[in-house]
Amino acid sequence: MENVHAKPTTALWLMLSVVLVALNLRPSMAAVGPLLSSIRADVPLSFSTASLLTMLPVMAMGLAMFFGIGLGKRLGEHRSIVLSLVVIGLATLSRLFLDSAAELILSAIAAGVGIALIQALMPALIKSHFRDNVSLFMGLYVTAIMGGAALAASFSPFIQVQTGSWRIGLAIWAVLAVLALLFWYAQRAALPPLPPAGAGPQESFFGNRRAWLLAIFFGLGTASYTCVLAWLAPYYVEQGWSEQNAGLLLGFLTAMEVVSGLITPAIANRRQDKRGVVAVLLVLIIAGFCGLILSPQHLTLLWPCLLGLGIGGLFPMSLILSLDHLDNPRRAGGLTAFVQGIGYLIAGVSPLIAGMIRDQLGSFEWAWWSLTAVVVVMLLIVLRFDPRHYARHIR
């Protein structure tokens, strides 16, 4: 197989293309929260129904993960990602013409499927082409994912103000898909097929207890991410903030995720045992949620900062923990696809539960308390991930 890191220029262009692809994996969800009150003024939506705009694409991502690896084998990884970018671009663009909650939700699901196919394939590609610095490049890839969320959360309200249309605020992100398509298509020669996996990934991981534990850990961590993405801006609008300022606060949080997504994997890159790094991230998230509940109007930037630093590092570290379990890139990719598939199904339910809590109790505070308890459980789970025993758990 051609070794990308032997050619610095090829590696640079490939990594730039990976970053541009990754920027497309969150705007379809992240743009909704800051524009929610405008959307609800136009399209009748309860908080529970509005949560479907985050929940259903995440659930679709979970289900589509299980097809992503198979599609990658059939079409080739490069063509599968081209197809996925086209789906994301069209789903995002279609929001210019939507008039009902059902159409809006359908566009979100279509984008979720495209996102899942890319996320199923990318970890294996990174492990294969950047073998010496997997943590570093996974960090860059995941940081770009969160960067896309930061862009959409921060700029969608401004685009709405400038154009007078929330539809344009949602649909403009199709431009990112076109840009990524141009760069990714140009990389077709740099991406030979991945080596075969030996054992079929799916059949081995469904019966594997460690794979399930990794999936539950990823799912619980992503639940914090999806709930904050869906409900932080509406929470602050209820506290009396304008949509623009609440969107900027979410943008600030996602910017902190970007910082942590870059720095944390770089710190962990040369460590075999990554549990200490992950535990610090979980403590930051707990502190952030407690501040959000107990003192939302004081030290307003500190709580999103702590949450962003914790969640931003946790996302790539959860995937890196999975990749570390296996040496073969395609099998490791199969494991991360399984972990993300089950994990996104778990995480997808969380915005709906939070929305229902808000509808029933009239406040998001109990949703934040529930997530705090979940993160405490994750602190106990992370103790189990001792790298000296990986070979015993997944063969």
N, C-alpha and C positions, 0 to 999 in steps of 0.2 A: 504493500500500500504506500502511496506517496505520503511522505512525512511533511506536513505543512510547516512545522516549526523549523525545518531545515532551510526554508526560504522566508526570510523576514518580511519581504514585501507582500508575498502571497498571504502570509499569516495576518499582516496588518489589514489588508483589504477584506479578508475573510472575517476578521473580528469586527471591522466596521459594518460589514453586511449583517452579521449576527446582531449587533447593537441596533441597527435600523429595523430589523425584523422584530426584535424584542420591544421596541418602542410602541408597536402596534397592539401589544397584548393586554392593555388595560384601558385605553381611552374610552372604549365603548361602554365600560361600566363606570369609570371614574367621573365622566362628564355629567352623569345623571344626578348625583347627590346635590351639587351646588345649584342646579337648575330646577330642583324638584318642586319648589313652590310655584314657579312659572308653569311647569308642565301640569301640575295639579289644578292650576287656574283654568287651563285649556282643556285638559283631558281628565274626566272624573277618576280619581285614584285615592283609595284609603292608604294609610301607612302600610298596612299588611299587603295590599296589592302592589304598592310602589316597591316593596321589598323584593317582589318577584323579578324586577328589572336587574337586581344583583343576584338573587338566588338562582333563577333558572339558567342564566348563562354559566354560572359556576357549576350547577348540576350537570348541564350539557357538557362542560369541560371534563367533569369526572367520568361520565359515560363514554365520551369520545376518546378519552385517553386509551381505553382498551382496544380501540380500532386503529389508533395512530401508528403503533409499532407494525401492525399487519399491513397497513396502507404503505408505510415507509418501505417495507420489504417488497411490496408488489410494484409500486411506482418508482421507487428510489427516493431517498431522503430529499434530494434537491427538488424534484418535481412535486413531491407532496407539500413542501413548504410554499412553493409557487402557488399551488392550488389553494392552500389555506389563506394566503395573503389576498387572493382574489375574493374569496368568500368574506373575509373580514372587511375588505374595502367596499364591496357591494352592500353588505349588511349595514355598514355605517352610513353610506351615501343614501340608502333607502329612507333614512330618517327625515330627509327633506320633505317627504311626501306622506308622512304618517298622520292619521287622524284619530286613531282609537288606541286604548290601552293594549288591546290584543295585538295590534300591528307593532306597537312599540316593543312589547314583550317578545314577539316573534323575531324581530330584528336583533334583539339581545341574545336570543338562543342561537341564531345563525352565527353571530359573531363568536359566541362561546365555543361552538364546534370548531371553527377555524383556529381559534386560540389554542384549543386542546391539542389539535393535531401537531401544531408547532411545538408546544411544550412537551409532548410525548417524545418527539424526535431530537430536540436540541441537546439535552444532557448527554446522550450517547455520542452525538457529533463532537461535542466539546471534549468529552473524555478521550475520543479517538484522535482528534487533530491537535489537542493541546495537552497531551498526556503528562508532561512534566510540571504543569502549573494548573491542574484542574480546578483547585479552590479559587485561584486568582481569576480565571476566565469565567467560571460559574458565577463569581461575584460580579464581574463586569456585565454578564448577560442578565442576571437577575436585577442588577442596579438599573439597567436600561428599561426593564419591564416597569420598575417603580418610577423611573423618570417619565415614562409615557403617562402614568397615572398623575404625576405631579403637573405635567404640562396641561392635561385635560382639566384637572380640578381647578387650576389657577386661571386658565385663559378662557374656558367656556363661558363663565359669566360676563367677561369683558366683550367677547364676540357677540353674546346676546345683546348687551347694551349697545354696541356699535351698529348691529344690524337690525335690532328690534325683533329678533326671532330666536326662540330657544331651539328650533329645529336646525338652524344653521350652526348654533353652538354645539349641537350633537353631531351633525353630519360633516363638519369641516375636517374632522380627523381622518377622513378617507384619503386626504392628501398624503398622510404618513404611509399608507399602504402602497400608494403609487411609487413613492420614493424608495421604499424598501424593496418593492418588486424589481425596479431597475437595477439596484445594487446586487440583490440576491441572484437574479438571473445571470448576471455577469460572472458569478462564481462557479458556474456549472463545471468548468474544467478542473477546479481546485478541490472538488468533492468526489473522490472515488467512493464506491460502495463500502459500507462498514464490513469488517470481518464477520463471518457467521458466528452465532452464539453458542453452538454446541447444543445444549439442552434448550427446549422451547421455553421462553420466559414465563408465559402465562401459566402453564400447567404446574410449574414448580412453585410459583409465588402464592397462589391462592391457598395452598395447604401449609404455608410456612408462617409460624407464629411470629418470628422476628419481622418478616415483611409486614404483617398486620400491625405490629407495634409501631414500626416506622410510619406506616400509613396513618394510624390514629394520631401519632405525634404531629405529623405534617398537617392533618386535618384540623386539629385543635388550634394550632398556630395560625393557620390560614383563616380560621373562624374569626380571630381577632382582627386580621387584616380586612376581611370582607365586611365585617360589622362597622369598623371605623370608616372604611371607604363609603359605605351606604349611609351611615347615620351621623357622622361627626358634624357635617355641615348643617343638616336639619336640627340637630341638638343645639347648635349655637344660634341658629335663626330663632328657635324657641326662646333662647336666652335674651333675645332682643337685638341680635346682630343683623346687619344687612346680608343679603345673599352673596354680594361681592366679597365682603370681609370674611364671611364664613367659608367661602370657596378658597380665599387666600390662606386661611388658617389650615384647611385641608391640604392646600398646595405646600405650605410650610412643613406640615407633617410628612408629606410624601418626599419633600426635599431632604428631610432628615433621614428618611428611609434610604434614599439614594446614597447619602454620605456613609451610613452604616453598612449598606450593601457593598460598597467599595472597600471600606476599611476592615470590616470584620473578617471576611474571607482571607484578606491579605495577612492579617494577624494569625489566622488559624492555618494558613497554607503549609507551614513547615512543622506543625504539631501533629503527632499521630493521635493523641487523645484530645478531642475537641470539646469534651463535656464542660470544662470550666468556662470556656468562652460562651457556650450556649446558656449556661446557668446565669451568667451576668446579664445576658440579653433578656431572659425571662424576668429577672428581678426589676430591670428597667421598665418592662411592660406593666408589671404589678404596680409600681410606683406611679406610672402615668395614668392608669385607670383610677387609682385612689384619688389622685389630684383632680381628675376630671369630674369625679363625683362630689368630693368634699369642698373643692374650691375652684369651680369653673371660671369665675370672673376675676380671680386673683392669680398672679403669675401665669397669665393665660398662655404665654408662649412656652412655658416650661413643660406643661403636661403633654402637648402634642410633640414636643422635642423628645421627651423620654419615650413616649409611645413609638415615635418614628424610628428612633435609634434602636429600640428593642425589636420591633416588628421587621424593620429593614434588614437587620442582620440575621434574624431567625429564619427568614424565607430561604436565602441561599444556604445557610448552615444545615437546615433540615434536608435539603437535596444532597448536599455534600456528604452528610452522614450516611445517606443511602448509597451514593456512588462509592464511598469508601469500602463498602462491604464486599464488592466484587471487582476483579481485575479486568475481565473481558468487557470491552466497551458496549457491545450489543446486549449482553446479559445485564450489565449495570444499568443500561438504558431501559431495559425491560423492567428492572426493579423500580427505577424512578418513575416509570410510566404507571406501574401498579400502585406505588405509594401516592402519586398525584391523583390517580383515578379514584381510589377509595377516599383519599384525603379531601378532594374537592366535593365529593358527595356529602361528606360530613360537614365541611365548611359551608356548603351551599344552603343548608337548612338554617344556619345561624342568623342571617339578616331577616328571615321570615319570623323566627322566634322573637328576635329583638323588636321587629315591627308589631307583632302581636302583643308583646309586653307593653309597648308604647300605647297601642290602641286600648288595652285593658286598664292600665294603671296611670295613663296620662303623663308618663315620664320615661325617659331613656335610662334613668339612673339604675334601675334594677337590672337592665341589660348589661350595663357596665360592671355591676357587682358580680353577675353570673360569669362574665368573661374573666374577671379577676380570679374567681374560684377555679376556673378551667386552667389558667396559667399556673396556679399553685400545683395542680395535678401534674402538669407538664414537667415541673421541677423534679417531681418524684420519678417520672418516666425516664428523664435524661440520664439518671444515674445508671440505668441499665445498659447504656451504649458504651461499653468498654471495648476498645479496638482489639485488645488481646484475645477476645473471644469471638470476633466476627466470623472467622472460618468455621467455628463450631455451629453457628446459628444459620448461616446461608452457605451451602456448598455449590 
